[in-house]
Amino acid sequence: MKVIKSKKQIKKTVDGIKKSHNTIGFVPTMGFLHKGHMSLISEAKKDCDKVVVSIFVNPIQFGRGEDFKAYPRKTDSDLLKCKKAGVDIVFLPEQKEMYSEGFQSYVNVPKLSNHLCGISRPGHFAGVATAVLKLLNIVKPEKAYFGEKDYQQLIIIKRMVSDLDLDVRIVNMPIIREEDGLAMSSRNKYLGNIQRKKANILFRALEKGENMVKKGEKNPEKIISVLKKMILSEKTGKIDYINICNPHTLENLDKISSDVLIALAVKIGKARLIDNRLVKR
């Protein structure tokens, strides 16, 4: 497994792979790898000749007062996991390698960004889209893999790829969960023991919401009210949002008549946790 830190070197390496007519599967990460990330790597290995993983905690997607400096990092462990998983190349750039002095160009996908997490995290998705575009341009994969836990991020990236005519296929993969249903996330590390035990209320609330939809409830506000009561009953989390929205546009629904996305974000201690459930009628 090669570990490459410079854009110049990885571009040269990628060109060599292309000349050999091998396909590249790409898994962009911010490190602190868990089973969710490993599922993406596993799928990339099935689909492609070579697998590239990037590990880069992207500073421009963190707002003021967010956890950029505290974000969990464990590079040696991440590299070992990648090696055991059969990754061919890890791209491990420093911040100055990705963003040179005077950097000022951003990609914005405004309509999709102005919902859900974009409301409480202004500028976040412009930072995400910009970093992902740069990485796609550097690695030049045939396929890139993203988890559905970050649903809003996923459809923003798909929109960007379509709008900008990028020659890559975005592959979405299902949420990987802990045994009690909590969606795997690097930020779960922030949870204390009691908080961790109570955090699966997010999963249970989503299940309740899905059951209500499937039993014919058409009023989103009624469902949201029930889910709020469930989460607040644990007396451990502060709700950022619970939305029932169109899964393609992320716009809130007044009435449920077709497929819906139930999405939520809850702050438990230092951890801001997100989860979602796509419900098909």
NUFI-744379 format. One line per 10 residues: their letters; for each residue x, y, z of N, C-alpha, C. Coordinates in Angstrom, 2 decimals. Last residue first. Layout:
A> X Y Z X Y Z X Y Z  ...
This chain:
RKVLRNDILR> -43.50 4.59 0.13 -44.93 4.27 0.24 -45.35 3.44 -0.97  -40.46 4.47 1.83 -41.16 4.34 0.55 -42.59 3.90 0.78  -38.35 6.50 3.57 -39.55 5.69 3.71 -40.29 5.66 2.38  -35.21 6.77 4.77 -35.97 6.94 3.54 -37.15 5.97 3.60  -34.03 8.27 7.61 -34.70 7.08 7.14 -35.50 7.44 5.88  -31.11 9.38 9.42 -32.24 9.56 8.52 -32.85 8.22 8.16  -29.04 11.43 11.54 -29.51 10.14 11.06 -30.71 10.39 10.16  -26.40 12.94 13.45 -27.43 13.00 12.41 -27.81 11.58 12.01  -25.24 14.54 16.38 -25.50 13.30 15.66 -26.60 13.49 14.64  -22.79 16.14 17.91 -23.96 16.46 17.09 -24.17 15.27 16.16
AKGIKVALAI> -21.48 15.80 21.11 -21.67 15.16 19.80 -22.94 15.67 19.13  -21.27 16.68 23.64 -20.44 17.36 22.66 -20.70 16.87 21.23  -24.57 15.93 24.42 -23.26 16.31 24.97 -22.49 17.11 23.93  -26.08 15.66 21.52 -26.01 14.92 22.77 -24.63 15.16 23.36  -28.13 17.14 19.26 -26.89 17.37 19.99 -26.97 16.63 21.32  -29.47 15.79 16.34 -29.63 15.98 17.77 -28.25 16.15 18.41  -31.32 15.78 13.42 -30.02 16.09 14.00 -30.24 16.43 15.46  -33.04 13.83 10.93 -32.94 14.53 12.22 -31.48 14.78 12.59  -35.49 12.99 8.48 -34.10 13.33 8.82 -34.08 14.09 10.15  -37.21 11.04 6.37 -37.27 11.53 7.75 -35.83 11.76 8.18
LVDSSIKDLN> -38.31 11.43 3.15 -37.11 11.30 3.97 -37.42 11.87 5.34  -40.81 9.58 1.33 -40.36 10.71 2.14 -39.02 10.38 2.80  -42.95 8.84 -1.46 -41.75 8.56 -0.67 -41.31 9.80 0.10  -46.21 10.40 -1.05 -45.27 9.53 -1.77 -44.07 9.27 -0.87  -47.65 11.98 0.58 -48.40 11.28 -0.46 -47.52 10.35 -1.28  -48.01 13.99 3.30 -47.29 12.81 2.83 -48.15 12.06 1.82  -47.88 17.51 3.27 -48.69 16.30 3.29 -47.88 15.15 2.71  -45.93 19.36 3.33 -47.15 19.68 4.06 -48.04 18.46 4.21  -42.42 18.85 3.62 -43.70 18.46 3.06 -44.85 18.91 3.95  -39.44 20.68 2.85 -40.40 20.15 3.82 -41.75 19.89 3.17
ELTHPNCINI> -37.07 19.66 0.42 -38.08 20.63 0.86 -39.07 19.96 1.81  -35.28 17.97 -0.73 -35.13 18.23 0.71 -36.10 19.28 1.23  -35.49 16.94 -3.26 -35.27 18.39 -3.14 -34.96 18.82 -1.70  -35.69 14.18 -2.79 -34.91 14.67 -3.93 -34.56 16.15 -3.78  -37.33 13.55 -0.67 -35.97 12.99 -0.68 -35.08 13.48 -1.83  -39.08 16.02 1.03 -38.94 15.38 -0.27 -37.51 14.84 -0.38  -39.30 15.40 4.62 -39.09 16.18 3.41 -39.06 15.32 2.15  -39.48 16.15 7.85 -40.00 15.17 6.90 -40.07 15.88 5.56  -37.11 16.76 10.44 -37.82 17.17 9.23 -38.35 15.96 8.47  -35.96 18.06 13.28 -36.58 16.83 12.80 -37.44 17.25 11.62
YDIKGTKESL> -32.98 19.65 14.52 -34.15 19.59 13.65 -34.67 18.17 13.55  -31.75 19.73 17.08 -31.47 20.75 16.07 -32.64 20.80 15.10  -32.52 19.00 20.38 -32.88 18.78 18.99 -32.50 19.98 18.14  -30.41 17.80 22.76 -31.03 19.03 22.28 -31.28 18.88 20.79  -30.67 15.04 25.10 -30.28 15.66 23.84 -31.03 16.95 23.55  -31.61 13.96 27.43 -30.16 13.94 27.24 -29.72 14.71 26.00  -34.21 13.15 27.99 -33.59 14.25 28.75 -32.07 14.26 28.63  -35.88 11.36 26.83 -34.61 10.84 27.34 -33.84 11.88 28.15  -37.92 12.90 25.84 -38.20 12.10 27.03 -36.94 11.51 27.64  -37.02 13.95 23.47 -36.91 14.80 24.66 -37.18 14.03 25.94
IMKKLVSIIK> -37.70 11.81 21.78 -36.30 12.19 21.97 -36.13 13.00 23.25  -40.53 11.72 21.96 -39.70 10.55 22.22 -38.28 10.94 22.59  -41.27 14.29 21.17 -41.58 13.84 22.53 -40.73 12.64 22.91  -40.40 14.21 18.48 -39.82 15.18 19.43 -40.05 14.72 20.87  -42.13 12.28 17.44 -40.69 12.01 17.51 -39.99 12.96 18.47  -44.60 13.60 17.61 -44.40 12.34 18.32 -42.90 12.06 18.49  -44.12 15.78 15.89 -44.47 16.01 17.29 -44.23 14.76 18.13  -43.75 14.48 13.45 -42.64 15.22 14.04 -42.89 15.46 15.53  -46.35 13.53 13.00 -45.24 12.60 13.17 -44.08 13.28 13.89  -47.72 15.95 12.73 -48.13 15.00 13.76 -47.00 14.02 14.05
EPNKEGKKVM> -46.47 17.07 10.52 -46.36 17.73 11.81 -46.74 16.80 12.96  -47.23 15.40 8.34 -45.84 15.42 8.83 -45.71 16.01 10.23  -49.93 13.45 7.90 -49.60 14.76 8.46 -48.17 14.76 9.02  -50.59 10.90 7.21 -50.23 11.82 6.11 -49.80 13.20 6.60  -50.34 7.56 8.12 -50.35 8.94 8.61 -49.83 9.87 7.51  -50.19 4.90 7.30 -51.09 5.81 6.59 -51.14 7.23 7.11  -48.36 3.19 8.20 -49.73 2.93 8.65 -50.72 3.94 8.09  -46.06 4.33 7.24 -46.53 3.11 6.59 -47.94 2.72 7.02  -45.78 6.47 9.04 -45.99 6.71 7.61 -46.60 5.49 6.94  -45.38 5.07 11.42 -46.52 5.96 11.29 -46.84 6.24 9.83
NEGKELARFL> -42.98 3.74 10.87 -44.19 2.97 11.13 -45.44 3.83 10.97  -41.21 5.92 10.66 -41.47 5.06 9.50 -42.76 4.27 9.68  -41.29 6.86 13.31 -41.75 7.70 12.21 -42.08 6.88 10.97  -40.15 4.67 14.65 -41.51 5.09 14.97 -42.09 5.93 13.83  -37.58 4.74 13.51 -38.43 3.56 13.32 -39.90 3.90 13.59  -36.72 7.19 14.50 -36.87 7.00 13.05 -37.75 5.79 12.75  -36.64 6.58 17.23 -37.55 7.62 16.74 -37.78 7.47 15.24  -34.62 4.69 17.30 -35.98 4.28 17.68 -37.01 5.31 17.20  -32.44 6.26 16.53 -32.84 5.12 15.71 -34.28 4.73 16.02  -32.39 8.02 18.70 -32.50 8.54 17.33 -33.01 7.44 16.39
INAKKRQING> -31.96 6.47 20.90 -33.29 7.05 20.76 -33.48 7.61 19.35  -29.37 5.78 21.17 -30.12 5.00 20.20 -31.58 5.44 20.11  -28.32 7.27 23.23 -28.25 7.82 21.88 -29.05 7.03 20.86  -28.18 6.13 25.71 -29.42 6.82 25.36 -29.47 7.28 23.91  -25.64 5.10 25.76 -26.76 4.19 25.94 -28.07 4.83 25.49  -24.12 7.45 25.51 -24.08 6.44 24.44 -25.28 5.50 24.54  -24.62 8.74 27.91 -25.07 9.35 26.67 -25.13 8.33 25.54  -23.29 6.97 29.61 -24.74 7.14 29.74 -25.31 7.74 28.47  -20.61 7.26 28.60 -21.28 5.96 28.69 -22.80 6.08 28.77  -20.33 10.07 26.29 -20.03 9.35 27.53 -20.86 8.08 27.60
LYKNRSSMAL> -19.33 10.66 22.95 -20.39 10.30 23.88 -19.85 9.62 25.13  -17.37 11.08 21.08 -17.59 12.14 22.05 -18.57 11.74 23.16  -17.51 9.00 19.30 -16.44 8.96 20.30 -16.66 10.01 21.40  -19.29 9.66 17.40 -19.81 8.86 18.52 -18.79 8.78 19.65  -17.96 10.84 15.31 -18.32 11.70 16.44 -18.96 10.93 17.60  -17.81 8.90 13.39 -16.58 9.23 14.12 -16.89 10.05 15.37  -20.54 6.65 13.47 -20.02 7.97 13.16 -18.75 8.19 13.97  -23.24 4.50 12.83 -21.81 4.65 13.10 -21.32 6.01 12.62  -26.39 4.94 14.31 -25.59 5.03 13.10 -24.12 5.25 13.46  -27.74 2.65 16.60 -27.09 3.95 16.42 -26.22 3.93 15.17
GDEERIIPMN> -28.64 0.01 16.93 -29.23 0.84 15.89 -28.57 2.18 15.67  -27.33 -1.66 18.61 -28.57 -1.07 19.13 -29.20 -0.10 18.14  -25.05 -2.34 17.13 -26.05 -3.37 17.44 -27.37 -2.79 17.92  -24.57 0.38 14.78 -24.18 -0.41 15.94 -25.30 -1.42 16.23  -24.77 0.39 11.16 -25.23 0.73 12.49 -24.59 -0.15 13.56  -24.35 1.97 8.09 -23.90 0.87 8.95 -24.15 1.29 10.40  -26.46 2.86 5.44 -25.94 3.21 6.76 -25.52 1.95 7.50  -25.49 1.88 2.05 -26.39 1.97 3.20 -25.68 2.31 4.50  -24.00 4.04 -0.43 -24.00 2.80 0.34 -24.84 2.96 1.60  -23.83 5.30 -3.73 -24.25 5.46 -2.34 -24.42 4.10 -1.68
VIRVDLDLDS> -21.48 6.37 -5.98 -22.13 5.16 -5.49 -22.51 5.38 -4.03  -21.13 8.37 -8.74 -21.24 8.39 -7.29 -22.06 7.19 -6.85  -18.90 8.21 -11.38 -20.18 7.72 -10.88 -20.15 7.72 -9.36  -17.48 10.80 -13.35 -17.36 9.87 -12.23 -18.76 9.44 -11.83  -16.79 13.27 -14.84 -16.79 11.91 -15.39 -16.53 10.90 -14.27  -18.94 16.03 -14.38 -17.76 15.28 -13.96 -17.89 13.83 -14.41  -20.72 18.15 -15.01 -20.33 17.16 -16.02 -19.04 16.42 -15.65  -21.78 19.79 -13.13 -20.46 20.17 -13.65 -19.89 19.14 -14.62  -24.21 18.57 -12.47 -24.20 19.95 -12.98 -22.89 20.31 -13.66  -23.37 16.03 -11.51 -24.23 16.15 -12.69 -24.12 17.54 -13.30
VMRKIIILQQ> -21.84 16.76 -9.29 -21.25 15.92 -10.34 -22.04 16.02 -11.62  -23.78 18.17 -7.80 -22.58 18.84 -8.29 -21.95 18.07 -9.45  -25.58 16.09 -7.22 -26.02 17.25 -7.99 -24.82 17.98 -8.59  -23.95 14.44 -5.65 -24.52 13.93 -6.91 -24.97 15.07 -7.81  -23.50 16.21 -3.52 -22.37 15.77 -4.35 -22.87 15.21 -5.69  -26.11 16.37 -2.54 -25.42 17.59 -2.98 -24.26 17.22 -3.90  -26.60 13.77 -1.76 -27.33 14.28 -2.93 -26.76 15.61 -3.42  -24.66 13.53 0.36 -24.69 12.62 -0.78 -25.40 13.23 -1.98  -25.40 15.49 2.22 -24.09 15.56 1.56 -24.09 14.73 0.29  -27.83 14.35 3.01 -27.80 15.66 2.35 -26.49 15.86 1.60
YDKEGFYAKE> -26.96 11.94 4.21 -27.83 11.93 3.03 -27.77 13.25 2.28  -24.93 10.48 5.74 -24.84 11.89 5.37 -25.64 12.10 4.08  -25.69 7.82 5.50 -25.92 8.53 6.77 -25.88 10.03 6.53  -24.94 6.72 3.11 -26.23 7.38 3.13 -26.54 8.04 4.48  -21.52 7.22 2.04 -22.54 6.58 2.88 -23.82 7.40 2.93  -19.93 6.93 -1.15 -20.39 7.77 -0.04 -21.49 7.04 0.72  -17.38 6.58 -3.55 -18.32 5.91 -2.65 -18.63 6.79 -1.44  -16.85 6.83 -7.05 -16.55 7.34 -5.70 -17.70 6.94 -4.78  -15.36 5.60 -10.05 -16.43 5.56 -9.07 -15.95 6.13 -7.75  -13.14 6.35 -11.48 -14.34 6.01 -12.23 -15.56 6.02 -11.31
PKVINLLKLV> -11.23 9.20 -10.25 -11.77 7.84 -10.17 -12.91 7.62 -11.17  -9.22 11.33 -9.95 -9.82 10.94 -11.23 -10.38 9.51 -11.22  -7.77 12.66 -7.99 -7.72 11.19 -8.04 -8.27 10.63 -9.35  -8.25 15.43 -8.50 -6.90 14.92 -8.23 -6.80 13.42 -8.49  -10.97 15.70 -8.82 -10.08 16.18 -9.89 -8.66 15.63 -9.73  -11.82 14.74 -6.36 -12.20 14.03 -7.59 -11.31 14.44 -8.75  -10.75 16.74 -4.68 -10.28 15.35 -4.57 -10.62 14.54 -5.82  -12.23 18.98 -5.51 -10.77 18.97 -5.62 -10.23 17.54 -5.59  -14.82 18.11 -4.83 -14.48 18.41 -6.23 -12.97 18.38 -6.43  -14.53 17.93 -2.05 -14.81 16.72 -2.83 -14.47 16.95 -4.31
ATAVGAFHGP> -14.11 20.63 -1.35 -13.09 19.62 -1.06 -13.29 18.37 -1.92  -16.55 21.76 -2.25 -15.26 22.24 -2.77 -14.17 21.20 -2.55  -18.46 20.42 -0.71 -18.47 20.29 -2.17 -17.14 20.71 -2.78  -17.73 21.29 1.91 -17.72 19.87 1.53 -17.60 19.72 0.03  -18.07 24.07 1.74 -16.78 23.52 2.10 -16.65 22.06 1.70  -20.76 24.14 1.17 -19.84 24.72 0.19 -18.42 24.21 0.46  -21.72 23.05 3.50 -21.77 22.23 2.29 -20.96 22.83 1.15  -21.23 25.15 5.41 -20.70 23.78 5.57 -20.63 23.04 4.25  -22.54 27.52 5.19 -21.23 27.39 4.55 -20.64 26.00 4.60  -24.22 27.13 8.27 -24.06 27.89 7.02 -22.64 27.77 6.49
RSIGCLHNSL> -25.67 25.09 9.94 -24.24 25.07 9.61 -24.00 25.82 8.30  -28.35 25.27 10.17 -27.58 25.52 11.40 -26.07 25.53 11.14  -28.98 24.79 7.46 -29.56 25.93 8.17 -28.72 26.28 9.40  -27.79 22.46 6.61 -27.33 23.71 6.04 -27.86 24.94 6.75  -29.18 20.32 7.67 -27.94 20.75 8.34 -27.43 22.10 7.83  -32.14 21.38 6.19 -31.56 20.45 7.16 -30.31 21.01 7.82  -31.24 23.58 3.44 -32.19 22.79 4.21 -31.41 22.01 5.27  -29.62 24.69 1.47 -30.39 25.57 2.34 -31.50 24.84 3.09  -28.46 22.95 -0.31 -27.71 23.27 0.91 -28.54 24.05 1.92  -30.09 22.85 -2.49 -30.01 21.66 -1.64 -29.32 21.95 -0.32
KPVNVYSQFG> -29.60 25.47 -3.47 -30.96 25.02 -3.12 -30.92 23.82 -2.18  -26.68 25.76 -3.88 -27.47 26.52 -2.90 -28.81 25.93 -2.51  -23.84 24.65 -3.93 -25.05 24.03 -4.46 -26.19 24.56 -3.59  -20.70 26.00 -4.72 -21.92 26.12 -3.91 -23.09 25.46 -4.65  -17.26 25.93 -4.35 -18.39 25.39 -5.10 -19.62 25.46 -4.20  -14.75 28.54 -4.29 -15.66 27.58 -3.64 -16.74 27.12 -4.61  -11.60 29.96 -4.01 -12.62 29.46 -4.93 -13.45 28.36 -4.26  -9.38 30.87 -2.62 -10.64 31.60 -2.47 -11.78 31.09 -3.35  -6.09 30.88 -1.26 -7.19 30.08 -1.81 -8.52 30.81 -1.57  -3.88 32.06 -0.20 -4.72 32.87 -1.06 -5.90 32.12 -1.66
ESYMEKQEPL> -1.86 29.18 -0.21 -2.06 30.54 0.29 -2.86 31.36 -0.71  -3.71 26.18 -0.99 -2.53 27.03 -1.03 -2.87 28.43 -0.52  -4.99 23.46 0.19 -5.40 24.86 0.07 -4.17 25.76 0.16  -3.65 21.00 0.16 -4.98 21.11 -0.45 -5.40 22.56 -0.71  -1.29 21.59 1.44 -1.23 20.91 0.14 -2.56 21.04 -0.59  -2.04 22.61 3.84 -1.42 23.54 2.89 -1.27 22.91 1.51  -2.98 20.28 5.12 -3.91 21.36 4.79 -3.32 22.29 3.72  -1.56 17.31 3.64 -1.62 18.33 4.67 -2.57 19.44 4.20  -2.99 14.20 2.43 -2.42 15.53 2.26 -2.48 16.39 3.51  -2.91 11.27 1.72 -2.86 11.84 3.07 -2.26 13.25 3.01
FVIDVGAKKC> -4.25 8.63 0.09 -3.85 10.02 -0.13 -4.02 10.76 1.18  -3.32 5.38 -0.20 -3.93 6.34 0.72 -3.36 7.71 0.40  -3.86 2.69 -2.41 -3.23 4.00 -2.19 -4.02 4.77 -1.15  -5.08 0.18 -2.09 -3.85 0.31 -2.88 -3.10 1.60 -2.57  -6.44 -1.76 0.55 -6.39 -0.48 -0.16 -5.05 -0.36 -0.88  -6.86 -4.04 2.05 -6.40 -4.18 0.67 -6.45 -2.91 -0.15  -7.41 -3.97 4.69 -8.56 -4.04 3.80 -8.16 -4.14 2.33  -4.94 -3.60 5.83 -5.60 -4.89 6.03 -6.77 -5.08 5.08  -4.57 -0.89 5.06 -3.67 -1.93 4.58 -4.31 -3.30 4.68  -6.59 0.37 6.52 -6.59 0.43 5.06 -5.72 -0.68 4.46
KLLDSDTKRP> -5.74 -0.15 9.12 -7.03 -0.66 8.65 -7.10 -0.68 7.13  -3.33 1.31 9.11 -3.31 -0.14 9.33 -4.61 -0.78 8.84  -4.30 3.89 8.79 -3.44 3.30 7.76 -3.37 1.79 7.88  -5.71 4.21 11.20 -6.41 4.28 9.91 -5.60 3.62 8.80  -3.64 4.12 13.06 -4.67 3.08 13.08 -5.42 3.03 11.75  -2.32 6.49 12.33 -1.62 5.20 12.30 -2.60 4.03 12.25  -4.35 8.49 12.76 -3.82 8.19 11.43 -3.15 6.83 11.36  -6.71 9.50 14.17 -5.93 8.33 14.56 -5.29 7.75 13.30  -8.75 12.05 15.47 -7.75 11.67 14.48 -6.94 10.49 15.01  -11.79 13.76 16.00 -10.92 12.62 16.31 -10.00 12.25 15.15
YAKFDEGRGF> -11.72 17.28 16.34 -12.22 16.15 15.55 -11.26 14.96 15.70  -10.80 19.52 17.59 -11.08 18.36 18.44 -11.48 17.12 17.65  -10.59 21.35 15.52 -9.38 20.98 16.27 -9.58 19.72 17.10  -13.33 21.40 14.64 -12.23 21.07 13.75 -10.99 20.60 14.51  -15.99 21.67 15.77 -14.97 20.80 16.38 -13.80 20.44 15.46  -17.06 25.18 15.83 -17.25 23.75 15.63 -15.97 22.99 15.98  -16.52 27.87 16.00 -16.99 27.20 17.20 -17.25 25.72 17.04  -17.32 28.42 12.65 -16.75 28.99 13.87 -17.36 28.29 15.08  -17.51 25.31 10.76 -17.82 26.70 11.06 -17.14 27.16 12.34  -15.88 23.27 8.42 -16.17 23.51 9.83 -16.43 25.00 10.05
QIPNVFISVV> -15.01 23.03 5.90 -16.39 22.63 6.13 -16.80 22.78 7.60  -12.35 23.70 5.78 -13.31 24.69 5.28 -14.76 24.24 5.40  -10.76 21.57 6.69 -11.04 22.71 7.58 -12.16 23.62 7.08  -11.13 18.20 6.60 -11.28 19.37 5.73 -11.67 20.62 6.53  -8.96 15.85 7.13 -9.95 16.59 7.92 -10.04 17.97 7.29  -8.41 13.20 5.11 -8.16 14.64 5.18 -9.29 15.29 5.97  -7.55 10.56 3.36 -7.76 10.90 4.77 -7.38 12.37 4.92  -8.78 8.63 0.65 -8.17 9.88 1.14 -8.51 10.05 2.61  -8.04 5.67 -1.03 -8.73 6.28 0.12 -8.02 7.58 0.46  -8.43 3.82 -3.94 -7.75 4.96 -3.32 -8.63 5.49 -2.20
VKDCDKKAES> -8.06 0.73 -5.47 -8.83 1.52 -4.50 -7.94 2.59 -3.89  -8.35 -0.80 -8.69 -7.54 -0.16 -7.66 -8.42 0.69 -6.75  -10.48 -1.98 -10.07 -9.16 -2.63 -10.05 -8.28 -2.10 -8.92  -13.81 -2.21 -8.57 -12.72 -1.55 -9.30 -11.40 -2.29 -9.16  -15.76 -3.53 -7.05 -16.13 -2.89 -8.30 -14.95 -2.50 -9.19  -14.64 -4.53 -4.73 -15.42 -5.42 -5.58 -15.60 -4.85 -6.98  -13.50 -2.23 -3.65 -12.62 -3.34 -4.06 -13.36 -4.33 -4.98  -15.79 -0.78 -3.02 -14.88 -0.27 -4.04 -13.95 -1.37 -4.56  -16.78 -2.33 -0.92 -17.55 -2.23 -2.17 -16.66 -1.74 -3.31  -14.75 -1.89 0.99 -15.06 -3.25 0.53 -15.81 -3.23 -0.79
ILSMHGKHLF> -15.01 0.87 1.41 -13.78 0.32 0.85 -14.01 -1.07 0.27  -17.52 0.91 2.59 -17.30 1.62 1.34 -16.06 1.08 0.63  -17.02 -0.50 4.91 -18.00 -1.04 3.96 -17.86 -0.37 2.60  -15.28 1.19 6.22 -14.74 -0.06 5.69 -15.71 -0.72 4.71  -16.97 3.24 7.06 -15.94 3.52 6.05 -15.46 2.22 5.39  -18.41 1.69 8.94 -19.08 2.37 7.84 -18.12 2.67 6.72  -16.54 0.91 10.81 -17.09 -0.11 9.91 -17.86 0.50 8.74  -14.19 3.71 10.74 -15.03 2.72 11.42 -15.63 1.78 10.37  -11.38 5.90 11.03 -12.19 4.98 10.25 -12.95 3.97 11.12  -10.33 8.51 11.19 -10.94 7.86 12.34 -11.91 6.80 11.83
GMTPVFGITN> -10.95 10.34 8.08 -10.20 9.52 9.00 -11.02 9.02 10.18  -12.56 11.56 6.36 -11.85 12.46 7.27 -11.13 11.65 8.35  -12.47 10.26 2.96 -12.81 10.21 4.38 -12.11 11.34 5.13  -13.42 8.94 -0.19 -12.93 10.10 0.56 -13.38 10.05 2.01  -12.61 6.39 -2.10 -13.37 6.57 -0.85 -12.78 7.77 -0.10  -12.78 5.26 -5.43 -12.28 6.27 -4.50 -13.20 6.41 -3.30  -11.51 3.05 -7.80 -12.60 3.33 -6.87 -12.07 4.20 -5.75  -10.38 2.95 -11.08 -10.11 3.43 -9.72 -11.42 3.64 -8.98  -9.27 0.49 -13.47 -10.26 1.42 -12.95 -9.95 1.75 -11.49  -6.57 0.29 -15.81 -7.20 -0.13 -14.56 -8.19 0.93 -14.09
HSKKIGDVTK> -4.93 0.77 -17.99 -6.34 0.47 -18.23 -7.02 -0.14 -16.99  -2.50 1.78 -17.60 -2.59 0.32 -17.53 -4.03 -0.17 -17.70  -3.04 4.43 -17.54 -2.33 3.92 -18.72 -2.36 2.40 -18.77  -4.14 4.64 -14.99 -4.99 4.84 -16.16 -4.34 4.25 -17.42  -1.86 4.31 -13.41 -2.97 3.35 -13.31 -3.86 3.43 -14.54  -0.42 6.59 -14.14 0.13 5.26 -14.42 -0.94 4.18 -14.37  -2.08 8.57 -13.13 -1.85 8.51 -14.59 -1.30 7.14 -14.99  -1.77 8.07 -10.41 -3.07 7.83 -11.04 -2.92 7.72 -12.55  0.88 8.95 -10.08 0.52 7.56 -9.81 -0.79 7.18 -10.49  0.61 11.67 -10.65 1.51 10.85 -11.44 1.17 9.36 -11.29
KIQKKSKIVK> -1.13 12.39 -8.61 -1.55 12.55 -10.01 -0.68 11.70 -10.94  0.48 11.91 -6.41 -0.70 11.06 -6.62 -1.23 11.20 -8.04  2.49 13.87 -6.75 2.83 12.44 -6.77 1.60 11.57 -7.01  1.06 16.29 -6.60 1.88 15.99 -7.78 2.15 14.49 -7.88  -0.04 16.24 -4.07 -0.93 16.18 -5.23 -0.14 15.78 -6.48  1.50 14.21 -1.54 1.52 15.36 -2.45 0.57 15.15 -3.63  1.43 11.90 -0.05 1.03 13.14 0.59 0.95 14.34 -0.36  0.63 8.48 -0.01 1.09 9.62 -0.81 0.55 10.91 -0.20  1.40 5.27 0.55 0.87 6.44 1.25 1.48 7.67 0.58  0.59 2.16 -0.92 1.33 3.41 -0.99 0.62 4.50 -0.18
M> 0.84 -1.20 0.00 0.00 0.00 0.00 0.87 1.25 0.00
